[in-house]
Amino acid sequence: MASAEKPSYRSGAVARMVQMPVATLRIWERRYRAVAPAKSPSGHRLYSAADVERVALLRQLTACGHAIGSIAALNLVQLRDVARTHAATATGQTDRESPAAKGPAKSAPRRWVVVGRALAHRLQRPAVRQAWTEPPVLVAVFEALGDALRAEPGEPVQRLVWHTAGLRTDDVPDLLAAQAAWGAQSVAVVYGFAGAAARSAFLAAGVQLLRDTQDDAALALWLAQPQAPSALEAAPQPTALVDASLWLAAGEIAPRRFDDATLTDLAGLSSTVACECPQHVAELLMQLSNFESYSADCENLSPADAALHAYLHRVAGTARALFESALERVAIHENLLLR
């Protein structure tokens, strides 16, 4: 059996490689027969390298606007042809122009406004900038959305990018006002947590959404597209309620010890620990901090659910404080300087 056809990858690994939820991959298999993986003796789905390429192409083309039902039956050669057509259109090439004649491909967005200093800092990291032929110019960076609204806009920009811990429906008008003020052709939001209603409100307003990811390459590729597609998200799955009150520390929630910029730096550092735990701990801390902030907002906005959100806020804060201690221990082991 050729190596490209040898079933080697489980569904979770495939989903991570192509940046999509496992649930979406399963839907594509069952409803659209988009891919037919083999099965191990124990019943696990196993994908070959050719299967992975097929799923990646389907993911790419659905992000470009194709309905999965219209392309699921195409073979691998046909999918490659469609993907090449999109690439040629994006770079302005015609059938009579070779890539050499046109020179390196250039991403459309050149002038950006970024709201969220941690994201702006992250966009300067080598792993992100190297993913672009020409990195965008950040003409303005703001801490909060209100700062972008109060600033004096200059020339129109191609994109406004906002990084936020959580989405709130009430923020849509301010975001659209900021887009209009800066003359931005598109708006992209990288967020930590959100409810279905908030996501729907942003999508209905034409805003592109990406659930925050610590994969620099995935973030760069998503943002490099002139109109960033919204990330596919798995439907929430019901989970059993577990009383974790015995694990909660008594007293007030400790204040944050590490800001987003510090955690972003730590997540991008190379590690002497083979399992990359320092990066994982830093990434978990950023997610916990985002959820802590998000649940605090929910507590204030929804009086009916205040008790539940106060509980979630306290859980998140307690977990965050514990992971901060874990990060400190990791830093000592790695001889890292924490600020």
C-alpha positions in Angstrom: 0.0 0.0 0.0 1.4 3.4 -1.0 2.3 5.7 1.9 -0.3 8.3 0.8 -3.0 5.7 1.0 -1.9 4.1 4.3 -4.5 4.8 7.1 -2.4 6.5 9.8 -4.3 9.4 11.3 -7.2 9.5 13.8 -10.0 12.0 13.4 -8.8 14.2 16.3 -5.4 14.6 14.6 -6.9 15.3 11.2 -9.2 18.0 12.8 -6.2 19.7 14.4 -4.2 19.6 11.2 -6.9 21.3 9.1 -8.1 23.6 11.9 -11.7 22.3 12.1 -13.9 20.7 14.8 -14.1 16.9 14.9 -17.9 17.3 15.0 -17.9 19.0 11.6 -15.6 16.4 10.1 -18.1 13.7 11.3 -21.0 15.6 9.7 -19.1 15.8 6.4 -18.5 12.0 6.5 -22.0 10.9 7.5 -24.2 13.4 5.7 -22.2 14.3 2.6 -19.9 11.2 2.3 -17.1 13.7 1.7 -14.4 11.3 2.9 -14.4 7.6 3.7 -11.8 6.7 6.2 -10.8 3.2 7.1 -11.4 1.7 10.5 -9.0 0.1 12.9 -9.9 -3.3 14.5 -11.0 -1.4 17.6 -13.4 0.8 15.5 -11.4 4.0 15.3 -11.5 6.0 12.1 -8.1 6.1 10.4 -7.3 8.6 7.6 -4.6 8.3 5.0 -2.4 11.3 3.9 -4.6 11.5 0.8 -7.7 11.7 3.0 -6.1 14.5 5.0 -5.3 16.4 1.8 -8.9 16.0 0.7 -10.3 17.2 4.0 -7.9 20.2 3.9 -9.0 21.1 0.4 -12.7 20.8 1.4 -12.0 23.0 4.4 -10.2 25.6 2.3 -13.0 25.7 -0.4 -15.9 25.9 2.1 -14.0 28.8 3.7 -14.0 30.5 0.3 -17.8 30.2 0.1 -18.5 26.8 -1.5 -21.3 24.7 0.0 -19.9 21.4 1.2 -22.8 19.6 -0.5 -21.7 21.0 -3.9 -18.1 19.9 -3.7 -18.2 16.8 -1.5 -18.5 14.5 -4.6 -15.4 16.0 -6.4 -12.4 13.8 -6.6 -9.0 14.9 -5.4 -7.8 16.1 -8.8 -10.9 18.2 -9.3 -10.6 19.7 -5.8 -7.0 20.7 -6.5 -8.1 22.4 -9.8 -10.8 24.4 -8.0 -8.3 25.4 -5.3 -5.8 26.5 -7.9 -8.5 28.6 -9.6 -9.1 30.4 -6.3 -5.4 31.0 -5.8 -4.9 32.4 -9.3 -7.9 34.7 -8.8 -6.6 35.9 -5.4 -3.2 36.8 -6.8 -4.5 38.4 -10.0 -3.0 35.8 -12.4 -4.6 34.8 -15.7 -4.1 31.7 -17.8 -1.5 33.7 -19.8 0.5 34.9 -16.8 2.9 32.6 -15.0 3.7 33.0 -11.3 7.2 34.1 -12.2 5.8 36.9 -14.5 3.6 38.2 -11.8 6.2 37.9 -9.0 5.4 36.8 -5.4 1.8 36.7 -4.4 0.7 39.7 -2.2 -2.0 39.6 0.4 -4.7 42.2 -0.1 -4.8 43.8 3.4 -1.9 46.2 3.8 -3.1 48.8 6.3 -4.7 47.6 9.4 -6.1 49.0 12.7 -5.8 46.6 15.6 -7.8 46.9 18.8 -6.1 44.8 21.5 -2.4 45.3 22.3 -1.8 41.7 23.1 -2.9 40.7 19.5 -0.9 43.5 18.0 2.2 42.3 19.9 1.5 38.7 18.7 1.2 39.9 15.1 4.9 41.0 15.3 6.1 37.5 16.2 8.3 35.8 13.6 6.0 32.8 13.2 3.1 35.1 12.2 5.0 37.4 10.0 6.8 34.7 8.1 3.4 33.2 7.1 2.7 36.3 5.0 4.4 37.3 1.8 4.1 41.0 2.9 3.1 41.6 6.6 0.4 44.3 7.0 1.2 47.7 8.3 -0.4 48.4 11.7 -1.3 52.1 11.3 -2.9 52.2 14.7 -3.1 50.0 17.8 -5.6 50.6 20.6 -6.3 49.0 24.0 -10.1 49.1 23.7 -12.8 49.6 21.1 -13.8 52.9 22.6 -10.2 54.2 22.0 -10.5 53.4 18.3 -13.8 55.4 18.2 -12.4 58.4 19.9 -9.2 58.6 17.8 -8.7 60.8 14.8 -8.8 58.4 11.7 -6.3 58.9 8.9 -6.5 57.3 5.5 -8.9 54.4 5.0 -7.6 51.0 6.0 -8.2 47.6 4.6 -9.1 45.9 7.9 -10.0 46.5 11.5 -9.1 43.6 13.7 -10.4 43.4 17.3 -9.2 41.0 20.0 -11.6 40.5 22.8 -12.1 38.1 25.7 -15.8 37.7 24.9 -18.5 38.8 22.4 -21.4 40.9 23.6 -24.4 41.8 21.3 -24.2 45.3 22.6 -20.7 45.8 21.1 -21.9 45.3 17.5 -22.9 49.0 16.9 -19.6 50.3 18.3 -17.6 47.9 16.2 -19.5 49.0 13.0 -19.1 52.6 14.0 -15.3 52.1 14.3 -15.3 50.4 10.9 -17.1 53.3 9.4 -14.8 55.8 11.1 -11.7 54.2 9.8 -13.2 53.3 6.4 -12.2 49.7 6.9 -13.2 47.3 4.1 -13.7 44.4 6.5 -13.8 43.7 10.2 -12.3 40.6 11.8 -12.8 39.7 15.5 -10.6 37.2 17.4 -12.5 36.3 20.5 -12.1 34.0 23.5 -15.7 33.1 24.5 -19.2 33.8 23.2 -22.8 32.7 23.3 -24.7 31.6 20.2 -26.8 34.8 20.2 -23.8 37.0 20.3 -22.0 35.1 17.5 -25.1 35.3 15.4 -25.4 39.1 15.9 -21.8 39.6 14.8 -22.1 37.3 11.8 -25.4 39.0 10.7 -23.5 42.3 10.7 -20.9 41.0 8.3 -18.2 40.5 10.9 -15.7 37.7 10.4 -15.2 35.7 13.6 -12.3 33.5 14.7 -12.2 31.7 18.1 -8.9 32.6 19.6 -6.2 30.1 18.7 -2.6 29.8 20.0 -1.5 28.4 16.7 0.4 31.3 15.1 0.4 29.8 11.6 -3.4 29.2 11.7 -4.0 32.8 12.9 -1.7 34.2 10.2 -3.3 32.2 7.4 -6.8 33.2 8.5 -6.0 36.9 8.7 -4.1 36.9 5.4 -7.3 36.4 3.5 -8.9 39.6 2.2 -12.3 38.5 3.6 -11.4 36.2 6.5 -14.0 33.3 6.7 -15.6 32.6 10.0 -14.2 29.6 11.7 -16.3 26.4 11.8 -17.4 25.6 15.3 -18.7 22.4 16.8 -22.2 22.5 18.3 -22.1 22.5 22.1 -22.3 19.1 23.6 -24.3 18.4 26.8 -22.1 17.6 29.7 -22.8 16.2 33.1 -22.9 18.6 36.0 -20.2 18.1 38.5 -20.1 19.8 41.9 -16.6 21.1 42.1 -17.2 23.3 45.2 -14.7 21.2 47.3 -11.9 22.4 45.0 -12.7 26.1 45.2 -10.5 28.2 47.5 -12.2 30.2 50.1 -12.0 34.0 50.0 -11.6 36.6 47.3 -10.2 35.8 43.8 -6.6 36.8 43.5 -5.7 39.5 40.9 -4.0 38.5 37.7 -0.2 38.1 38.0 0.7 37.9 34.3 -0.8 40.1 31.5 -1.6 39.0 28.0 1.6 40.3 26.5 3.7 38.2 29.0 1.6 35.1 28.3 1.9 35.6 24.6 5.7 35.8 24.8 5.9 32.7 26.9 3.6 30.8 24.6 6.0 31.5 21.7 9.2 30.6 23.4 11.1 27.5 22.6 11.3 25.0 25.4 13.7 22.4 26.7 10.7 20.4 27.9 9.9 17.9 25.1 6.2 17.9 25.8 6.0 21.7 25.4 4.3 22.1 28.8 5.5 25.8 29.2 3.6 26.8 26.1 0.6 24.8 27.0 0.4 26.3 30.5 0.7 29.8 29.1 -2.0 29.1 26.5 -4.4 27.7 29.2 -3.8 30.8 31.3 -4.8 33.1 28.5 -8.0 31.1 27.9 -8.8 31.0 31.6 -8.2 34.8 31.9 -10.5 35.4 28.9 -13.2 33.2 30.4 -12.8 34.9 33.8 -13.4 38.3 32.1 -16.2 37.0 30.0 -18.1 35.5 33.0 -17.7 38.7 35.0 -19.4 40.6 32.1 -22.2 38.0 32.0 -22.6 38.4 35.8 -23.2 42.2 35.3 -25.4 41.9 32.2 -27.7 39.1 33.2 -29.2 39.7 36.7 -31.4 36.6 36.3 -28.3 34.4 36.0 -26.1 36.4 38.3 -25.5 33.6 40.8 -24.5 31.1 38.1 -22.1 33.6 36.4 -20.7 34.7 39.8 -19.9 31.0 40.4 -18.3 30.5 37.0 -16.3 33.7 37.5 -15.0 32.4 40.8 -14.2 29.0 39.4 -12.3 30.6 36.5 -10.4 33.0 38.8 -9.4 30.1 41.2 -8.3 28.0 38.3 -6.3 30.9 36.8 -4.6 31.5 40.1 -3.6 27.8 40.4 -2.2 27.8 36.8 -0.3 31.0 37.6 1.5 29.1 40.3 2.1 26.3 37.9 3.6 28.7 35.4 5.9 30.2 38.0 7.2 26.7 38.8 7.6 26.0 35.1 9.5 29.3 34.7 11.9 28.3 37.5 12.6 25.0 35.8 13.1 26.7 32.4 15.2 29.6 33.9 12.6 32.0 32.4 12.2 35.6 33.7 8.6 36.5 34.4 7.7 40.1 34.5 
